[in-house]
Amino acid sequence: MKLFELAKKFRRSTRFAIPRAVFMLMVFCFLCAFLSSLLTGLALSLSSFAAGTSGGARLGFLAFLLVEFLSLVLFFVLHYGLFLCNLRFVRNQPVALSFLFTGLRQRKARRGAAFFIIPMLLCMALFAVITSRVEFFSLPQVESPEALLEYVKNNPDSMKKFLSCFVLLLSLAFVFYFPFTFVWSVVYDKTGQGFGKSLLQGLSFFVARPFHFFVFEVLCHFRKVFWICALDAMRVFIYKKNTDSAMIYSFGSLASFVSFALVFYTAASVILSIQFYYEQFNDENSDKASSN
């Protein structure tokens, strides 16, 4: 099927699934934020409690790392549930909120969640090397939030540096995780095989047509990206040139909100389009999904 036809088919066949995908992404983000705050607080409490014992500094650090590791595993388990829900949206199968937690009772999904921490660590390590070696991305060495605020206040170009570092981090994350795009879909469909084999099949599915898949995503979402950039440019222009007018300034806030909503909508659409693409080119029948 030609790419333009495939993109049109995606927009046509998923227009009723997009609102559900947006809602599921909202629930996913809320759960991740809540559980991350809860587990980070637990990690800090355990590390401070262990600090009062003999060898407390080392024990507290290990406790903190353990809880944060479990937090990351839980995040990727929920990520598996999010992809599972979107795959079922594409297949017009029923979906419940409990499907987000399906990975908690699947050993293969839990192993996959632990594996996905490895690319994240590699990404963070490379980010640390680049920011320490390349002057353009070098970050200030601060020891407190007050020191960070003081640095931002005294360096007008600091926000550009932070933005460039954020873009660098997103780019590295994209490079490290892009090849694993279809792994969760294979894990869900191939419930009877180990995670290692599903991982290889997901990578093979990606390697078979990476450029084709990338162009498909561009065709599906380039209009949304254009409007996001246009809204952000409008917001920056308003904030820089019209700060004296409260009415015009409010338009900047409105543009910022609409841009954020469109970014969220686009993210949900991208996740849904990944599952749609997988369903179109999967070798097996579309009704092969597991019954869980």
CYANA upper distance limits for C-alpha pairs under 8 A (distance plus 0.5 A):
  1 MET  CA      5 GLU  CA      7.22
  1 MET  CA      6 LEU  CA      6.86
  2 LYS  CA      6 LEU  CA      6.59
  3 LEU  CA      7 ALA  CA      6.61
  3 LEU  CA    212 HIS  CA      8.21
  3 LEU  CA    215 VAL  CA      8.15
  3 LEU  CA    216 PHE  CA      6.51
  3 LEU  CA    219 LEU  CA      8.43
  4 PHE  CA      8 LYS  CA      6.71
  4 PHE  CA    216 PHE  CA      8.34
  4 PHE  CA    219 LEU  CA      7.73
  5 GLU  CA      9 LYS  CA      6.57
  6 LEU  CA     10 PHE  CA      6.73
  6 LEU  CA    216 PHE  CA      8.05
  7 ALA  CA     11 ARG  CA      6.89
  7 ALA  CA    216 PHE  CA      6.87
  7 ALA  CA    219 LEU  CA      6.82
  7 ALA  CA    220 CYS  CA      5.99
  8 LYS  CA     12 ARG  CA      6.55
  8 LYS  CA    220 CYS  CA      8.44
  9 LYS  CA     13 SER  CA      6.31
 10 PHE  CA     14 THR  CA      6.35
 10 PHE  CA    220 CYS  CA      8.28
 10 PHE  CA    273 SER  CA      7.54
 10 PHE  CA    276 PHE  CA      7.50
 11 ARG  CA     15 ARG  CA      6.41
 11 ARG  CA    220 CYS  CA      8.03
 14 THR  CA     18 ILE  CA      6.65
 14 THR  CA     90 VAL  CA      7.46
 15 ARG  CA     19 PRO  CA      8.41
 16 PHE  CA     20 ARG  CA      8.18
 17 ALA  CA     21 ALA  CA      6.66
 17 ALA  CA     89 PHE  CA      6.54
 17 ALA  CA     90 VAL  CA      7.81
 18 ILE  CA     22 VAL  CA      6.64
 18 ILE  CA    268 ALA  CA      7.70
 18 ILE  CA    269 SER  CA      6.91
 18 ILE  CA    272 LEU  CA      8.01
 19 PRO  CA     23 PHE  CA      6.74
 20 ARG  CA     24 MET  CA      6.64
 21 ALA  CA     25 LEU  CA      6.65
 21 ALA  CA     86 ASN  CA      6.93
 21 ALA  CA     89 PHE  CA      8.22
 21 ALA  CA    268 ALA  CA      6.19
 21 ALA  CA    269 SER  CA      7.84
 21 ALA  CA    272 LEU  CA      7.43
 22 VAL  CA     26 MET  CA      6.74
 22 VAL  CA    264 PHE  CA      7.93
 22 VAL  CA    265 TYR  CA      6.62
 22 VAL  CA    268 ALA  CA      5.74
 22 VAL  CA    269 SER  CA      8.24
 23 PHE  CA     27 VAL  CA      6.87
 24 MET  CA     28 PHE  CA      6.61
 24 MET  CA     82 LEU  CA      7.62
 24 MET  CA     85 CYS  CA      8.42
 24 MET  CA     97 LEU  CA      8.22
 25 LEU  CA     29 CYS  CA      6.61
 25 LEU  CA     82 LEU  CA      7.69
 25 LEU  CA    268 ALA  CA      6.83
 26 MET  CA     30 PHE  CA      6.67
 27 VAL  CA     31 LEU  CA      6.61
 28 PHE  CA     32 CYS  CA      6.63
 28 PHE  CA     78 LEU  CA      7.59
 28 PHE  CA     79 HIS  CA      8.35
 28 PHE  CA     82 LEU  CA      7.55
 28 PHE  CA    100 LEU  CA      8.18
 29 CYS  CA     33 ALA  CA      6.58
 30 PHE  CA     34 PHE  CA      6.55
 31 LEU  CA     35 LEU  CA      6.41
 32 CYS  CA     36 SER  CA      6.27
 32 CYS  CA     75 PHE  CA      6.83
 33 ALA  CA     37 SER  CA      6.67
 34 PHE  CA     38 LEU  CA      6.65
 35 LEU  CA     39 LEU  CA      6.42
 35 LEU  CA     71 SER  CA      8.01
 36 SER  CA     40 THR  CA      6.38
 36 SER  CA     71 SER  CA      6.98
 37 SER  CA     41 GLY  CA      6.58
 38 LEU  CA     42 LEU  CA      6.77
 39 LEU  CA     43 ALA  CA      6.53
 39 LEU  CA     67 VAL  CA      7.14
 39 LEU  CA     68 GLU  CA      7.61
 39 LEU  CA     71 SER  CA      6.93
 40 THR  CA     44 LEU  CA      6.68
 40 THR  CA     67 VAL  CA      8.01
 40 THR  CA     68 GLU  CA      7.31
 41 GLY  CA     45 SER  CA      6.63
 42 LEU  CA     46 LEU  CA      6.60
 42 LEU  CA     67 VAL  CA      8.07
 43 ALA  CA     47 SER  CA      6.60
 43 ALA  CA     63 ALA  CA      7.13
 43 ALA  CA     64 PHE  CA      5.13
 43 ALA  CA     65 LEU  CA      8.28
 43 ALA  CA     67 VAL  CA      6.05
 43 ALA  CA     68 GLU  CA      7.47
 44 LEU  CA     48 SER  CA      6.59
 44 LEU  CA     64 PHE  CA      6.99
 45 SER  CA     49 PHE  CA      6.55
 46 LEU  CA     50 ALA  CA      6.53
 46 LEU  CA     60 GLY  CA      7.05
 46 LEU  CA     63 ALA  CA      6.93
 46 LEU  CA     64 PHE  CA      7.48
 47 SER  CA     51 ALA  CA      6.58
 47 SER  CA     56 GLY  CA      8.49
 47 SER  CA     57 ALA  CA      8.26
 47 SER  CA     59 LEU  CA      7.77
 47 SER  CA     60 GLY  CA      4.18
 47 SER  CA     61 PHE  CA      6.62
 47 SER  CA     62 LEU  CA      8.48
 47 SER  CA     63 ALA  CA      6.45
 47 SER  CA     64 PHE  CA      6.27
 48 SER  CA     52 GLY  CA      7.66
 48 SER  CA     60 GLY  CA      7.02
 49 PHE  CA     53 THR  CA      8.17
 49 PHE  CA     60 GLY  CA      7.90
 50 ALA  CA     56 GLY  CA      5.38
 50 ALA  CA     57 ALA  CA      7.64
 50 ALA  CA     59 LEU  CA      6.59
 50 ALA  CA     60 GLY  CA      5.37
 51 ALA  CA     55 GLY  CA      7.98
 51 ALA  CA     56 GLY  CA      4.35
 51 ALA  CA     57 ALA  CA      5.60
 51 ALA  CA     59 LEU  CA      7.78
 51 ALA  CA     60 GLY  CA      6.19
 52 GLY  CA     56 GLY  CA      6.26
 55 GLY  CA     59 LEU  CA      6.83
 56 GLY  CA     60 GLY  CA      6.15
 57 ALA  CA     61 PHE  CA      6.68
 58 ARG  CA     62 LEU  CA      6.75
 59 LEU  CA     63 ALA  CA      6.62
 60 GLY  CA     64 PHE  CA      6.63
 61 PHE  CA     65 LEU  CA      6.73
 62 LEU  CA     66 LEU  CA      6.60
 63 ALA  CA     67 VAL  CA      6.78
 64 PHE  CA     68 GLU  CA      6.67
 65 LEU  CA     69 PHE  CA      6.49
 66 LEU  CA     70 LEU  CA      6.81
 67 VAL  CA     71 SER  CA      6.64
 68 GLU  CA     72 LEU  CA      6.79
 69 PHE  CA     73 VAL  CA      6.79
 70 LEU  CA     74 LEU  CA      6.64
 71 SER  CA     75 PHE  CA      6.71
 72 LEU  CA     76 PHE  CA      6.86
 72 LEU  CA    113 ALA  CA      8.45
 72 LEU  CA    114 ALA  CA      8.38
 72 LEU  CA    117 ILE  CA      7.54
 73 VAL  CA     77 VAL  CA      6.67
 73 VAL  CA    110 ARG  CA      7.76
 73 VAL  CA    113 ALA  CA      5.70
 73 VAL  CA    114 ALA  CA      5.90
 73 VAL  CA    117 ILE  CA      7.95
 74 LEU  CA     78 LEU  CA      6.75
 74 LEU  CA    113 ALA  CA      7.93
 75 PHE  CA     79 HIS  CA      6.68
 75 PHE  CA    113 ALA  CA      8.36
 76 PHE  CA     80 TYR  CA      6.65
 76 PHE  CA    113 ALA  CA      5.28
 76 PHE  CA    114 ALA  CA      8.20
 76 PHE  CA    116 PHE  CA      7.70
 77 VAL  CA     81 GLY  CA      6.97
 77 VAL  CA    101 PHE  CA      7.62
 77 VAL  CA    102 THR  CA      8.47
 77 VAL  CA    103 GLY  CA      5.75
 77 VAL  CA    104 LEU  CA      7.12
 77 VAL  CA    109 ALA  CA      7.12
 77 VAL  CA    110 ARG  CA      6.82
 77 VAL  CA    113 ALA  CA      6.00
 78 LEU  CA     82 LEU  CA      6.68
 78 LEU  CA    100 LEU  CA      6.01
 78 LEU  CA    101 PHE  CA      6.54
 78 LEU  CA    103 GLY  CA      7.58
 79 HIS  CA     83 PHE  CA      6.87
 79 HIS  CA    100 LEU  CA      8.23
 80 TYR  CA     84 LEU  CA      6.59
 80 TYR  CA    100 LEU  CA      7.93
 80 TYR  CA    103 GLY  CA      7.03
 80 TYR  CA    109 ALA  CA      7.69
 80 TYR  CA    113 ALA  CA      8.36
 80 TYR  CA    184 TRP  CA      6.49
 81 GLY  CA     85 CYS  CA      6.65
 81 GLY  CA     99 PHE  CA      6.30
 81 GLY  CA    100 LEU  CA      4.40
 81 GLY  CA    101 PHE  CA      6.44
 81 GLY  CA    102 THR  CA      6.46
 81 GLY  CA    103 GLY  CA      6.82
 82 LEU  CA     86 ASN  CA      6.92
 82 LEU  CA     99 PHE  CA      8.39
 82 LEU  CA    100 LEU  CA      6.18
 83 PHE  CA     87 LEU  CA      6.66
 83 PHE  CA    184 TRP  CA      7.29
 83 PHE  CA    185 SER  CA      7.59
 83 PHE  CA    271 ILE  CA      7.62
 83 PHE  CA    275 GLN  CA      8.00
 84 LEU  CA     88 ARG  CA      6.85
 84 LEU  CA     99 PHE  CA      7.98
 84 LEU  CA    100 LEU  CA      8.23
 84 LEU  CA    184 TRP  CA      8.01
 84 LEU  CA    185 SER  CA      7.42
 84 LEU  CA    188 TYR  CA      7.38
 85 CYS  CA     89 PHE  CA      6.70
 85 CYS  CA     95 VAL  CA      6.69
 85 CYS  CA     99 PHE  CA      7.10
 85 CYS  CA    100 LEU  CA      7.68
 86 ASN  CA     90 VAL  CA      6.81
 86 ASN  CA    271 ILE  CA      7.63
 86 ASN  CA    272 LEU  CA      5.98
 86 ASN  CA    275 GLN  CA      7.03
 87 LEU  CA     91 ARG  CA      6.87
 87 LEU  CA    185 SER  CA      7.83
 87 LEU  CA    272 LEU  CA      7.72
 87 LEU  CA    275 GLN  CA      5.62
 87 LEU  CA    276 PHE  CA      7.75
 88 ARG  CA     92 ASN  CA      6.49
 88 ARG  CA     93 GLN  CA      5.51
 88 ARG  CA     94 PRO  CA      7.41
 88 ARG  CA     95 VAL  CA      7.26
 89 PHE  CA     93 GLN  CA      6.57
 89 PHE  CA     94 PRO  CA      8.01
 89 PHE  CA     95 VAL  CA      7.80
 89 PHE  CA    272 LEU  CA      8.46
 90 VAL  CA    272 LEU  CA      7.83
 90 VAL  CA    275 GLN  CA      7.33
 90 VAL  CA    276 PHE  CA      6.45
 90 VAL  CA    279 GLU  CA      8.33
 91 ARG  CA    286 SER  CA      7.67
 91 ARG  CA    287 ASP  CA      8.20
 95 VAL  CA     99 PHE  CA      7.31
 98 SER  CA    102 THR  CA      7.40
101 PHE  CA    105 ARG  CA      8.36
102 THR  CA    106 GLN  CA      7.38
102 THR  CA    292 ASN  CA      8.39
103 GLY  CA    107 ARG  CA      8.04
103 GLY  CA    109 ALA  CA      5.59
103 GLY  CA    110 ARG  CA      6.71
104 LEU  CA    109 ALA  CA      7.95
104 LEU  CA    110 ARG  CA      7.07
106 GLN  CA    110 ARG  CA      6.89
107 ARG  CA    111 ARG  CA      6.70
108 LYS  CA    112 GLY  CA      6.65
108 LYS  CA    187 VAL  CA      8.06
108 LYS  CA    194 GLY  CA      6.95
108 LYS  CA    195 PHE  CA      5.94
109 ALA  CA    113 ALA  CA      6.58
109 ALA  CA    187 VAL  CA      7.71
109 ALA  CA    195 PHE  CA      8.04
110 ARG  CA    114 ALA  CA      6.85
111 ARG  CA    115 PHE  CA      6.73
111 ARG  CA    195 PHE  CA      7.56
112 GLY  CA    116 PHE  CA      6.81
112 GLY  CA    195 PHE  CA      6.90
113 ALA  CA    117 ILE  CA      7.55
114 ALA  CA    118 ILE  CA      8.25
115 PHE  CA    119 PRO  CA      8.44
116 PHE  CA    120 MET  CA      7.29
117 ILE  CA    121 LEU  CA      6.72
118 ILE  CA    122 LEU  CA      6.78
119 PRO  CA    123 CYS  CA      6.52
119 PRO  CA    176 PHE  CA      6.57
119 PRO  CA    177 TYR  CA      7.52
120 MET  CA    124 MET  CA      6.68
120 MET  CA    173 ALA  CA      7.84
120 MET  CA    176 PHE  CA      8.24
121 LEU  CA    125 ALA  CA      6.52
122 LEU  CA    126 LEU  CA      6.66
123 CYS  CA    127 PHE  CA      6.61
123 CYS  CA    169 LEU  CA      8.29
123 CYS  CA    172 LEU  CA      6.55
123 CYS  CA    173 ALA  CA      6.64
123 CYS  CA    176 PHE  CA      7.22
124 MET  CA    128 ALA  CA      6.60
124 MET  CA    169 LEU  CA      8.41
125 ALA  CA    129 VAL  CA      6.79
126 LEU  CA    130 ILE  CA      6.66
127 PHE  CA    131 THR  CA      6.61
127 PHE  CA    168 LEU  CA      8.14
127 PHE  CA    169 LEU  CA      6.99
127 PHE  CA    172 LEU  CA      8.03
128 ALA  CA    132 SER  CA      6.58
129 VAL  CA    133 ARG  CA      6.54
130 ILE  CA    134 VAL  CA      6.02
130 ILE  CA    137 PHE  CA      7.55
130 ILE  CA    138 SER  CA      8.37
131 THR  CA    135 GLU  CA      7.75
131 THR  CA    136 PHE  CA      8.38
131 THR  CA    137 PHE  CA      5.34
131 THR  CA    138 SER  CA      5.01
131 THR  CA    139 LEU  CA      6.98
131 THR  CA    165 CYS  CA      8.31
132 SER  CA    137 PHE  CA      8.20
132 SER  CA    138 SER  CA      6.18
132 SER  CA    139 LEU  CA      8.20
133 ARG  CA    138 SER  CA      7.84
134 VAL  CA    138 SER  CA      6.68
136 PHE  CA    161 LYS  CA      7.97
137 PHE  CA    161 LYS  CA      7.03
137 PHE  CA    164 SER  CA      7.49
137 PHE  CA    165 CYS  CA      6.34
139 LEU  CA    161 LYS  CA      8.19
139 LEU  CA    162 PHE  CA      8.20
140 PRO  CA    151 TYR  CA      8.35
142 VAL  CA    147 ALA  CA      6.25
142 VAL  CA    148 LEU  CA      6.40
143 GLU  CA    147 ALA  CA      7.10
143 GLU  CA    148 LEU  CA      8.34
144 SER  CA    148 LEU  CA      6.97
145 PRO  CA    149 LEU  CA      6.73
146 GLU  CA    150 GLU  CA      6.65
147 ALA  CA    151 TYR  CA      6.65
148 LEU  CA    152 VAL  CA      6.79
149 LEU  CA    153 LYS  CA      6.60
150 GLU  CA    154 ASN  CA      6.68
151 TYR  CA    155 ASN  CA      6.53
151 TYR  CA    158 SER  CA      8.22
152 VAL  CA    156 PRO  CA      7.26
152 VAL  CA    158 SER  CA      6.12
152 VAL  CA    159 MET  CA      7.72
157 ASP  CA    161 LYS  CA      7.12
158 SER  CA    162 PHE  CA      6.79
159 MET  CA    163 LEU  CA      6.51
160 LYS  CA    164 SER  CA      6.57
161 LYS  CA    165 CYS  CA      6.70
162 PHE  CA    166 PHE  CA      6.63
163 LEU  CA    167 VAL  CA      6.71
164 SER  CA    168 LEU  CA      6.62
165 CYS  CA    169 LEU  CA      6.67
166 PHE  CA    170 LEU  CA      6.76
167 VAL  CA    171 SER  CA      6.57
168 LEU  CA    172 LEU  CA      6.69
169 LEU  CA    173 ALA  CA      6.62
170 LEU  CA    174 PHE  CA      6.58
171 SER  CA    175 VAL  CA      6.79
172 LEU  CA    176 PHE  CA      6.65
173 ALA  CA    177 TYR  CA      6.43
174 PHE  CA    178 PHE  CA      5.94
175 VAL  CA    179 PRO  CA      8.17
177 TYR  CA    181 THR  CA      7.34
179 PRO  CA    203 LEU  CA      6.62
179 PRO  CA    206 PHE  CA      6.65
179 PRO  CA    207 VAL  CA      8.04
180 PHE  CA    199 LEU  CA      8.34
180 PHE  CA    202 GLY  CA      7.16
180 PHE  CA    203 LEU  CA      6.54
180 PHE  CA    206 PHE  CA      8.07
181 THR  CA    202 GLY  CA      8.03
181 THR  CA    206 PHE  CA      7.79
181 THR  CA    274 ILE  CA      7.99
182 PHE  CA    186 VAL  CA      7.05
182 PHE  CA    202 GLY  CA      5.54
182 PHE  CA    203 LEU  CA      7.69
182 PHE  CA    205 PHE  CA      7.62
182 PHE  CA    206 PHE  CA      7.35
182 PHE  CA    274 ILE  CA      8.02
182 PHE  CA    275 GLN  CA      8.38
182 PHE  CA    278 TYR  CA      7.52
183 VAL  CA    187 VAL  CA      6.67
183 VAL  CA    198 SER  CA      7.15
183 VAL  CA    199 LEU  CA      6.02
183 VAL  CA    201 GLN  CA      7.91
183 VAL  CA    202 GLY  CA      4.73
183 VAL  CA    203 LEU  CA      7.30
184 TRP  CA    188 TYR  CA      6.70
184 TRP  CA    202 GLY  CA      8.21
185 SER  CA    189 ASP  CA      6.83
185 SER  CA    202 GLY  CA      8.20
185 SER  CA    275 GLN  CA      7.80
185 SER  CA    278 TYR  CA      8.11
186 VAL  CA    190 LYS  CA      6.29
186 VAL  CA    198 SER  CA      6.24
186 VAL  CA    199 LEU  CA      8.17
186 VAL  CA    201 GLN  CA      7.59
186 VAL  CA    202 GLY  CA      6.45
187 VAL  CA    191 THR  CA      6.85
187 VAL  CA    195 PHE  CA      7.25
187 VAL  CA    198 SER  CA      6.05
187 VAL  CA    199 LEU  CA      8.08
188 TYR  CA    289 ALA  CA      7.79
188 TYR  CA    290 SER  CA      7.42
189 ASP  CA    288 LYS  CA      7.34
189 ASP  CA    289 ALA  CA      5.80
189 ASP  CA    290 SER  CA      6.46
190 LYS  CA    198 SER  CA      7.51
191 THR  CA    290 SER  CA      7.71
193 GLN  CA    197 LYS  CA      7.28
193 GLN  CA    198 SER  CA      7.52
194 GLY  CA    198 SER  CA      6.98
195 PHE  CA    199 LEU  CA      6.42
196 GLY  CA    200 LEU  CA      6.88
197 LYS  CA    201 GLN  CA      6.74
198 SER  CA    202 GLY  CA      6.56
199 LEU  CA    203 LEU  CA      6.72
200 LEU  CA    204 SER  CA      6.56
201 GLN  CA    205 PHE  CA      6.60
202 GLY  CA    206 PHE  CA      6.94
203 LEU  CA    207 VAL  CA      6.59
204 SER  CA    208 ALA  CA      6.56
205 PHE  CA    209 ARG  CA      7.78
206 PHE  CA    210 PRO  CA      6.08
209 ARG  CA    213 PHE  CA      6.66
210 PRO  CA    214 PHE  CA      6.65
211 PHE  CA    215 VAL  CA      6.65
212 HIS  CA    216 PHE  CA      6.69
213 PHE  CA    217 GLU  CA      6.84
213 PHE  CA    277 TYR  CA      8.10
214 PHE  CA    218 VAL  CA      6.84
215 VAL  CA    219 LEU  CA      6.66
216 PHE  CA    220 CYS  CA      6.72
217 GLU  CA    221 HIS  CA      6.67
217 GLU  CA    270 VAL  CA      7.73
217 GLU  CA    273 SER  CA      7.86
218 VAL  CA    222 PHE  CA      5.77
221 HIS  CA    225 VAL  CA      6.81
221 HIS  CA    266 THR  CA      7.65
221 HIS  CA    270 VAL  CA      8.19
222 PHE  CA    226 PHE  CA      6.59
223 ARG  CA    227 TRP  CA      6.87
224 LYS  CA    228 ILE  CA      6.69
224 LYS  CA    262 LEU  CA      7.72
224 LYS  CA    266 THR  CA      7.23
225 VAL  CA    229 CYS  CA      6.73
225 VAL  CA    266 THR  CA      8.45
226 PHE  CA    230 ALA  CA      6.64
227 TRP  CA    231 LEU  CA      6.51
227 TRP  CA    259 SER  CA      8.38
228 ILE  CA    232 ASP  CA      6.67
228 ILE  CA    259 SER  CA      5.86
228 ILE  CA    262 LEU  CA      7.19
228 ILE  CA    263 VAL  CA      7.38
229 CYS  CA    233 ALA  CA      6.56
230 ALA  CA    234 MET  CA      6.65
231 LEU  CA    235 ARG  CA      6.64
231 LEU  CA    255 ALA  CA      6.17
231 LEU  CA    256 SER  CA      7.54
231 LEU  CA    258 VAL  CA      8.19
231 LEU  CA    259 SER  CA      6.37
232 ASP  CA    236 VAL  CA      6.72
232 ASP  CA    255 ALA  CA      7.71
232 ASP  CA    256 SER  CA      7.21
232 ASP  CA    259 SER  CA      7.20
233 ALA  CA    237 PHE  CA      6.65
234 MET  CA    238 ILE  CA      6.63
234 MET  CA    252 GLY  CA      7.70
234 MET  CA    255 ALA  CA      7.71
235 ARG  CA    239 TYR  CA      6.64
235 ARG  CA    251 PHE  CA      8.36
235 ARG  CA    252 GLY  CA      5.17
235 ARG  CA    253 SER  CA      7.82
235 ARG  CA    255 ALA  CA      6.40
235 ARG  CA    256 SER  CA      6.74
236 VAL  CA    240 LYS  CA      6.63
236 VAL  CA    252 GLY  CA      8.22
237 PHE  CA    241 LYS  CA      6.45
237 PHE  CA    242 ASN  CA      8.39
238 ILE  CA    242 ASN  CA      5.76
238 ILE  CA    243 THR  CA      7.60
238 ILE  CA    248 ILE  CA      7.63
238 ILE  CA    249 TYR  CA      6.91
238 ILE  CA    251 PHE  CA      8.29
238 ILE  CA    252 GLY  CA      6.23
239 TYR  CA    243 THR  CA      6.10
239 TYR  CA    249 TYR  CA      7.06
239 TYR  CA    252 GLY  CA      7.05
242 ASN  CA    248 ILE  CA      7.09
242 ASN  CA    249 TYR  CA      6.94
243 THR  CA    248 ILE  CA      8.28
243 THR  CA    249 TYR  CA      6.39
244 ASP  CA    249 TYR  CA      8.21
245 SER  CA    249 TYR  CA      6.44
246 ALA  CA    250 SER  CA      6.61
247 MET  CA    251 PHE  CA      7.30
248 ILE  CA    252 GLY  CA      7.34
249 TYR  CA    253 SER  CA      7.24
250 SER  CA    254 LEU  CA      6.73
251 PHE  CA    255 ALA  CA      6.54
252 GLY  CA    256 SER  CA      6.64
253 SER  CA    257 PHE  CA      6.76
254 LEU  CA    258 VAL  CA      6.68
255 ALA  CA    259 SER  CA      6.49
256 SER  CA    260 PHE  CA      6.73
257 PHE  CA    261 ALA  CA      6.70
258 VAL  CA    262 LEU  CA      6.56
259 SER  CA    263 VAL  CA      6.62
260 PHE  CA    264 PHE  CA      6.78
261 ALA  CA    265 TYR  CA      6.64
262 LEU  CA    266 THR  CA      6.47
263 VAL  CA    267 ALA  CA      6.66
264 PHE  CA    268 ALA  CA      6.89
265 TYR  CA    269 SER  CA      6.71
266 THR  CA    270 VAL  CA      6.59
267 ALA  CA    271 ILE  CA      6.89
268 ALA  CA    272 LEU  CA      6.75
269 SER  CA    273 SER  CA      6.48
270 VAL  CA    274 ILE  CA      6.74
271 ILE  CA    275 GLN  CA      7.27
272 LEU  CA    276 PHE  CA      6.75
273 SER  CA    277 TYR  CA      6.51
274 ILE  CA    278 TYR  CA      6.73
275 GLN  CA    279 GLU  CA      6.59
276 PHE  CA    280 GLN  CA      6.76
277 TYR  CA    281 PHE  CA      6.93
278 TYR  CA    282 ASN  CA      6.18
279 GLU  CA    286 SER  CA      7.04
282 ASN  CA    286 SER  CA      8.39
284 GLU  CA    288 LYS  CA      7.65
